[in-house]
Amino acid sequence: MVASSGRHPATLLAYRRQSAWERMSESEKNLSSAFNEDYKAFLSAFKTEREVTAAAKNILHKAGEGYNRLRPGDRVYTVNRHKTVVAAIIGKEPFGGGMNIIGAHIDSPRLDLKPQPIYEEEGLVFLKTHYYGGIKKYQWLSVPLSLHGVVVKSDGTAINLVIGEDPGEPVFTVSDLLPHLAKDQMNKKMIDAIPGESMNVLAGGI
């Protein structure tokens, strides 16, 4: 490298990070916003593996399932135990030549109810839980929660249950300590401040 006698504007010499948003055209921004709104609506409507699987099945309803003979170009799918979806486009070459596989996880961090969850304390009804997924436990305290699940009756009939999503429905919460009662809690590390065993859902009271 040698010294240059030329004079360069500071803007050419300085490195500047630029957001992709600043480089996108208006049409690209509109497409991105439309995609994001659809994605937000999907996340709000389908919050468990079963709900996502049912939604995916509806999206794939035009595809066939259980073909006796597959032909190149066929679009097929199958559902496993109401929690997994496998969809495929049949190619022209034999499987021996390889295939392209895309795997995606239906991530559903949540609080699951224990098998016998209901108990009473101080005249209030609580539900015992254990958490699923990589959650930050402190984020689940003192916020409104909804109940999503499936109830299987003695005759084998399954009923999908959702409580707490629509206005006017009851909601649930995991109660937290008041600040002036939480001295010991505040002195703990974040990972230890909220024991998983204490994350019981307040479900009812007078």
C-alpha positions as CSV (number, residue, x, y, z in Angstrom):
1,M,0.0,0.0,0.0
2,V,1.2,3.5,-0.8
3,A,0.0,6.9,0.1
4,S,-2.6,8.3,-2.3
5,S,-2.6,11.9,-3.4
6,G,-6.3,11.8,-4.1
7,R,-8.8,13.3,-1.8
8,H,-11.8,11.1,-0.9
9,P,-15.0,12.1,0.8
10,A,-15.3,10.8,4.4
11,T,-18.4,8.8,3.3
12,L,-16.2,6.6,1.0
13,L,-13.7,5.9,3.8
14,A,-16.0,5.1,6.6
15,Y,-17.8,1.7,6.9
16,R,-21.5,2.1,7.5
17,R,-23.9,-0.7,8.4
18,Q,-27.1,-0.5,6.4
19,S,-30.3,-2.3,7.1
20,A,-31.7,-4.5,4.4
21,W,-34.9,-2.5,4.9
22,E,-33.2,0.7,3.6
23,R,-32.1,-1.1,0.4
24,M,-35.5,-2.6,-0.4
25,S,-37.8,-1.2,-3.0
26,E,-41.4,-0.2,-2.0
27,S,-42.8,-3.3,-3.7
28,E,-40.4,-5.5,-1.7
29,K,-41.4,-3.8,1.5
30,N,-45.0,-4.3,0.8
31,L,-44.5,-8.0,0.1
32,S,-42.5,-8.3,3.3
33,S,-45.2,-6.6,5.3
34,A,-47.9,-8.7,3.8
35,F,-45.9,-11.9,4.6
36,N,-45.3,-10.7,8.2
37,E,-48.9,-10.0,8.8
38,D,-49.9,-13.4,7.6
39,Y,-47.2,-15.0,9.8
40,K,-48.4,-13.0,12.9
41,A,-52.0,-14.0,12.3
42,F,-50.8,-17.7,12.0
43,L,-48.9,-17.5,15.2
44,S,-51.8,-15.9,17.0
45,A,-54.3,-18.5,15.8
46,F,-52.3,-21.8,16.1
47,K,-50.3,-22.2,19.3
48,T,-49.8,-25.9,19.7
49,E,-48.5,-28.8,17.6
50,R,-52.0,-30.1,17.1
51,E,-53.3,-26.7,16.0
52,V,-50.4,-26.1,13.6
53,T,-50.8,-29.6,12.1
54,A,-54.5,-29.1,11.6
55,A,-53.9,-25.8,9.9
56,A,-51.2,-27.3,7.7
57,K,-53.6,-30.1,6.7
58,N,-56.2,-27.5,5.7
59,I,-53.5,-25.7,3.6
60,L,-52.6,-29.0,1.9
61,H,-56.2,-30.2,1.4
62,K,-56.0,-30.1,-2.4
63,A,-53.1,-32.6,-2.3
64,G,-53.8,-36.3,-2.3
65,E,-53.2,-38.8,0.5
66,G,-52.8,-42.5,0.3
67,Y,-52.2,-42.9,-3.5
68,N,-52.0,-46.5,-4.7
69,R,-49.5,-45.4,-7.3
70,L,-47.4,-42.3,-7.3
71,R,-46.5,-40.4,-10.5
72,P,-43.9,-37.7,-11.0
73,G,-45.3,-34.3,-10.0
74,D,-47.9,-35.7,-7.6
75,R,-48.2,-33.6,-4.4
76,V,-49.1,-35.8,-1.4
77,Y,-49.2,-35.5,2.3
78,T,-49.9,-37.5,5.4
79,V,-50.5,-36.7,9.1
80,N,-49.0,-38.7,12.0
81,R,-50.8,-38.7,15.4
82,H,-52.2,-35.2,14.8
83,K,-48.8,-33.7,15.6
84,T,-46.6,-34.2,12.5
85,V,-47.1,-33.5,8.8
86,V,-45.2,-35.0,6.0
87,A,-45.7,-33.4,2.5
88,A,-43.9,-34.4,-0.7
89,I,-43.7,-33.6,-4.4
90,I,-42.9,-36.8,-6.3
91,G,-39.8,-36.4,-8.5
92,K,-38.9,-38.0,-11.8
93,E,-35.8,-39.9,-10.7
94,P,-35.6,-43.1,-8.4
95,F,-34.9,-42.5,-4.7
96,G,-31.5,-44.2,-5.3
97,G,-30.4,-40.9,-6.9
98,G,-31.2,-39.0,-3.7
99,M,-33.9,-36.6,-2.6
100,N,-34.2,-33.1,-1.1
101,I,-35.6,-33.1,2.4
102,I,-36.6,-30.0,4.4
103,G,-37.3,-30.6,8.1
104,A,-39.0,-27.9,10.3
105,H,-39.8,-28.1,14.0
106,I,-43.3,-27.0,15.2
107,D,-42.0,-25.0,18.2
108,S,-44.6,-24.6,21.0
109,P,-43.0,-23.4,24.3
110,R,-45.7,-23.6,26.9
111,L,-46.8,-24.7,30.3
112,D,-48.3,-28.2,30.3
113,L,-50.7,-29.4,32.9
114,K,-49.7,-32.3,35.0
115,P,-51.8,-35.5,34.8
116,Q,-53.7,-34.6,38.0
117,P,-53.2,-30.8,38.1
118,I,-56.0,-29.3,40.3
119,Y,-55.5,-28.3,43.9
120,E,-56.8,-25.7,46.3
121,E,-54.8,-23.3,48.5
122,E,-56.0,-20.3,50.5
123,G,-59.5,-20.7,48.9
124,L,-58.1,-20.4,45.4
125,V,-57.9,-23.1,42.6
126,F,-54.5,-23.7,41.0
127,L,-53.3,-26.0,38.3
128,K,-49.9,-27.8,38.6
129,T,-47.7,-27.4,35.5
130,H,-44.4,-28.3,34.1
131,Y,-42.8,-26.2,31.3
132,Y,-42.0,-27.4,27.8
133,G,-39.4,-25.8,25.5
134,G,-36.6,-23.4,26.2
135,I,-38.6,-20.8,28.0
136,K,-37.4,-17.9,30.2
137,K,-39.6,-18.6,33.3
138,Y,-39.7,-15.0,34.5
139,Q,-41.5,-14.0,31.3
140,W,-44.5,-16.2,32.2
141,L,-45.4,-14.5,35.4
142,S,-48.3,-12.2,35.9
143,V,-49.4,-12.3,32.2
144,P,-52.7,-13.5,30.8
145,L,-52.6,-17.1,29.6
146,S,-55.0,-19.1,27.6
147,L,-55.7,-22.8,27.8
148,H,-55.3,-24.9,24.6
149,G,-55.8,-28.7,24.7
150,V,-57.7,-31.8,23.8
151,V,-60.1,-33.6,26.1
152,V,-60.7,-37.3,25.4
153,K,-64.0,-38.6,26.9
154,S,-64.5,-42.1,28.2
155,D,-66.1,-43.1,24.9
156,G,-63.0,-42.0,23.0
157,T,-64.5,-38.8,21.6
158,A,-61.9,-36.0,21.4
159,I,-62.9,-32.4,22.0
160,N,-60.6,-29.5,21.1
161,L,-60.6,-26.9,23.9
162,V,-59.6,-23.3,23.8
163,I,-60.3,-20.9,26.7
164,G,-59.0,-17.4,27.1
165,E,-58.5,-16.2,23.5
166,D,-61.7,-14.4,22.9
167,P,-62.9,-11.2,24.6
168,G,-65.1,-12.0,27.6
169,E,-63.5,-15.4,28.3
170,P,-61.7,-16.1,31.5
171,V,-57.9,-16.0,31.4
172,F,-55.3,-17.7,33.6
173,T,-52.1,-16.5,35.2
174,V,-49.0,-17.5,37.1
175,S,-48.9,-15.2,40.1
176,D,-45.6,-13.5,41.2
177,L,-44.4,-12.1,44.5
178,L,-45.0,-8.4,45.3
179,P,-41.8,-6.4,45.2
180,H,-41.7,-5.8,49.0
181,L,-42.1,-9.6,49.6
182,A,-39.5,-10.6,47.0
183,K,-36.2,-9.7,48.7
184,D,-34.8,-13.3,48.7
185,Q,-36.1,-13.8,45.1
186,M,-34.4,-10.6,43.9
187,N,-31.0,-11.7,45.3
188,K,-31.0,-14.9,43.3
189,K,-29.6,-15.5,39.8
190,M,-32.2,-15.1,37.1
191,I,-32.1,-18.8,36.3
192,D,-32.8,-19.7,40.0
193,A,-35.3,-17.0,40.9
194,I,-38.4,-18.8,39.6
195,P,-38.4,-22.5,40.4
196,G,-40.3,-24.5,37.8
197,E,-42.3,-26.2,40.6
198,S,-43.7,-22.8,41.6
199,M,-45.1,-22.0,38.2
200,N,-48.7,-23.1,39.0
201,V,-51.5,-21.5,37.2
202,L,-54.2,-19.5,39.1
203,A,-57.4,-20.9,37.7
204,G,-60.2,-19.7,39.8
205,G,-61.6,-18.0,43.0
206,I,-64.6,-16.3,44.2
